[in-house]
């Protein structure tokens, strides 16, 4: 079955750029989606289809994929960006699949 | 505005059953790709089950044979019938509207909590 691997945590100072990786075999050939989840709240879609943003999501959030890694990039990080972030794909062997999640800490 | 509201969670004994409901507004359940996703305490997101517009159903291996997704067009409601519940089914259960050609979920409910314990 397909596996998505995320680092458990990423830390960044306010105003800097955060990069959250999501590893998977040939993930560049799949459509990757990213969700933000703040404590006690439901997930929110922040990037879909590798690099598209839903309406209402700031341009500071961007996505990319290459080879075996997808990356969510958050520019000019703010305190309000502190949250858990999950990548997600669909795979024929695993159906709908989430990564384990990355906790973003804003220092 | 699209809104999904889940209900039906609670404290269930091991081996018991419960039916979760997800009432939709601003969107027609039977015309969309709808899913249930759960999150165990302190854990990540886990996909549970999905229903396509066509009525096709996909289930995670962990719930096959125990959970059944269904919908009622007249009530614009999505359901998750959960049987033979185990302690590891304890989680917040989210209802979500998705896009079935790319398989992402763009609208989520606030969730309902199911606790399986004696």
Interface residues (C-beta under 8 A of the other chain):
Chain A: X31 X33 X35 X37 X41 X42 X43 X44 X45 X48 X49 X54 X84 X86 X88 X89 X90 X95 X96 X97 X98 X99 X100 X101
Chain B: X35 X37 X44 X45 X46 X47 X50 X58 X60 X94 X99 X102 X103 X104 X105 X106 X108 X109 X110 X111
